[in-house]
């Protein structure tokens, strides 16, 4: 079913060129908005690789920053290990080997 009502537009001032413009959302004081021409300079670069949900490069990481690792103790074997998230006290974590055993069960 088509949407017949026109979209409400809001008056704003472009954060780059300073020209008055209209935007389809209510502007926030803490974030700049841009006119149609200046917005093109702020659009994110298109991502390389495949479509939605695909990861390029086969690494599964979106950037080259080193991943922060946290020390933990495996809830099954008791060995010290490192995990890529901050562990919570109320939930067990598993080393790589024990984690695979939990995934396969």
VMD Tcl script that draws the C-alpha trace (Angstrom):
set ca {
  {0.00 0.00 0.00}
  {1.61 3.32 -1.03}
  {2.32 5.99 1.55}
  {0.43 9.09 0.35}
  {1.42 11.60 3.03}
  {4.34 13.86 2.20}
  {7.42 13.54 4.38}
  {7.83 16.27 6.99}
  {10.91 18.39 6.35}
  {12.89 20.43 8.88}
  {14.88 23.63 8.41}
  {18.61 23.36 9.10}
  {21.92 25.05 8.36}
  {24.60 23.08 6.53}
  {27.59 22.29 8.75}
  {30.02 22.80 5.84}
  {28.87 25.64 3.61}
  {26.50 27.35 6.06}
  {23.60 27.47 3.57}
  {20.04 26.96 4.76}
  {18.58 23.60 3.73}
  {15.78 21.19 4.54}
  {16.29 17.69 5.87}
  {13.84 14.80 6.46}
  {14.63 14.47 10.18}
  {14.73 16.76 13.20}
  {18.32 18.05 13.56}
  {20.16 17.57 16.85}
  {22.30 20.34 18.30}
  {25.26 18.01 18.90}
  {25.50 16.66 15.32}
  {26.11 18.58 12.10}
  {23.81 18.24 9.10}
  {24.71 18.87 5.49}
  {22.92 20.19 2.44}
  {22.49 17.85 -0.52}
  {25.69 19.03 -2.21}
  {27.93 18.88 0.90}
  {26.44 15.53 2.02}
  {28.20 13.86 -0.93}
  {31.54 14.75 0.71}
  {30.53 13.00 3.95}
  {29.10 9.76 2.61}
  {31.09 6.71 3.69}
  {33.20 5.10 0.99}
  {31.56 2.04 -0.55}
  {32.75 -1.17 1.02}
  {34.67 -3.53 -1.18}
  {33.71 -7.15 -1.36}
  {30.39 -8.85 -1.77}
  {26.88 -8.01 -0.76}
  {25.12 -7.90 2.58}
  {26.55 -10.23 5.18}
  {29.64 -11.18 3.21}
  {33.10 -10.47 4.54}
  {35.96 -9.56 2.30}
  {39.49 -10.87 2.59}
  {38.48 -14.09 4.30}
  {39.63 -12.79 7.68}
  {36.20 -11.89 9.07}
  {37.54 -8.59 10.45}
  {36.45 -5.18 9.23}
  {39.67 -3.34 10.02}
  {43.31 -3.91 10.83}
  {43.23 -2.76 14.44}
  {44.61 -5.34 16.87}
  {41.84 -7.08 18.75}
  {41.85 -6.48 22.50}
  {42.13 -9.76 24.37}
  {41.21 -10.47 28.00}
  {42.68 -13.00 30.43}
  {40.26 -15.65 31.67}
  {40.11 -19.11 33.20}
  {38.35 -21.86 31.24}
  {35.13 -23.00 32.91}
  {35.75 -26.63 31.87}
  {39.46 -27.49 32.06}
  {40.56 -24.62 34.34}
  {43.42 -23.54 32.06}
  {44.28 -19.88 31.66}
  {43.28 -18.51 28.26}
  {42.60 -15.29 26.41}
  {39.24 -14.32 24.93}
  {38.18 -11.43 22.63}
  {35.61 -9.99 25.06}
  {35.51 -8.92 28.70}
  {34.29 -11.91 30.73}
  {31.34 -11.57 33.09}
  {31.54 -13.07 36.57}
  {28.19 -14.85 36.26}
  {28.93 -16.69 32.97}
  {31.60 -19.30 32.25}
  {34.07 -18.85 29.41}
  {35.94 -21.59 27.61}
  {39.38 -21.97 26.05}
  {39.52 -22.60 22.31}
  {39.49 -26.39 22.67}
  {36.66 -26.58 25.22}
  {34.64 -24.02 23.27}
  {34.76 -26.31 20.22}
  {33.44 -29.17 22.37}
  {30.48 -27.00 23.49}
  {29.75 -25.95 19.90}
  {29.66 -29.53 18.64}
  {27.24 -30.73 21.35}
}
mol new
graphics top color blue
foreach p $ca { graphics top sphere $p radius 0.5 }
foreach p [lrange $ca 0 end-1] q [lrange $ca 1 end] { graphics top cylinder $p $q radius 0.2 }
display resetview
